[in-house]
Amino acid sequence: MHEVVIPLTIRDLTVDDLPMLNEPPAHLTAIAKELNRARQGEVDYLAVCGPNNQPLASGAVDFTKPANGATLYQLAVLEPFRSCGIGTVLVEALEQRIIARGIYLAELGIDVASPRPKALYERLGYTVSGTKLGSWDVDAPDGTTTRYETTITLLRKQLLPAPADS
Ligand SMILES: CC(C)(COP(=O)(O)OP(=O)(O)OC[C@H]1O[C@@H](n2cnc3c(N)ncnc32)[C@H](O)[C@@H]1OP(=O)(O)O)[C@@H](O)C(=O)NCCC(=O)NCCS
């Protein structure tokens, strides 16, 4: 077995990065919409890049919800680079953006039908706080877009001491 160490940099994701994310069209449309929100300051959308500045992972944080908190979402690592620790780097970078705004609570949701990432988030200190219904557009093999509906498990982590009155 061979092993190499790759330096990673973290920067804001841009529209020019979208073709390199290897995501289906409906998801790229959803990311482009969130990049518009990033321009308004509601969201930070980050890329974790390899030495050639190409994104190996991307994910966002929404500072508008929940109350007193921020939501991590659309986290994805390019498939060949999963389980190498890059997802952990991405989550920690997003948490730093939350802390920089003085927000003390991070929340994220996982699809009950795809529970595997739960172990990662629990390792990083997140605990289950509830469930909610979720839905988003997905590309069907025939090229049409359908609405996918599921139950989301919510997980939370306190990043800073809570204000005394909350
Ligand atoms: C979830 C995801 C972002 C994690 O990124 P990552 O770079 O694989 O995460 P790390 O390498 O830091 O940690 C991996 C650990 O997380 C868990 N994990 C979560 N999803 C996993 C997956 N698809 N494959 C392998 N491990 C996964 C495992 O516990 C794994 O343990 P390990 O350290 O023994 O390998 C990435 O796997 C991914 O893009 N998955 C597909 C999209 C997705 O599920 N997004 C999250 C929605 S909430």
The ligand as an ORCA input file, in Angstrom:
! r2SCAN-3c Opt
* xyz 0 1
  C     -21.035     12.119      4.492
  C     -19.745     12.620      3.848
  C     -19.864     14.121      3.556
  C     -18.607     12.379      4.866
  O     -17.372     12.781      4.289
  P     -16.089     11.848      4.446
  O     -14.957     12.586      3.843
  O     -16.391     10.487      3.939
  O     -15.974     11.842      6.034
  P     -14.714     11.447      6.903
  O     -13.717     10.702      6.054
  O     -14.247     12.664      7.616
  O     -15.375     10.477      7.943
  C     -15.858      9.222      7.461
  C     -16.641      8.547      8.532
  O     -17.960      9.043      8.428
  C     -18.901      7.960      8.239
  N     -19.421      8.011      6.857
  C     -20.453      8.780      6.533
  N     -20.814      8.608      5.270
  C     -19.971      7.743      4.739
  C     -19.835      7.183      3.436
  N     -20.685      7.482      2.431
  N     -18.809      6.364      3.210
  C     -17.970      6.069      4.207
  N     -18.060      6.551      5.466
  C     -19.054      7.379      5.727
  C     -18.182      6.731      8.638
  O     -18.345      6.580     10.017
  C     -16.724      7.059      8.341
  O     -15.934      6.397      9.261
  P     -14.392      6.129      8.951
  O     -13.669      7.326      9.526
  O     -14.100      4.868      9.688
  O     -14.222      6.029      7.464
  C     -19.381     11.842      2.544
  O     -19.248     10.486      2.848
  C     -20.382     12.023      1.432
  O     -20.233     12.940      0.617
  N     -21.412     11.158      1.376
  C     -22.443     11.254      0.338
  C     -23.331     12.464      0.503
  C     -23.921     12.519      1.908
  O     -24.353     11.518      2.457
  N     -23.903     13.735      2.467
  C     -24.304     13.976      3.850
  C     -25.743     14.272      3.983
  S     -26.088     14.586      5.691
*
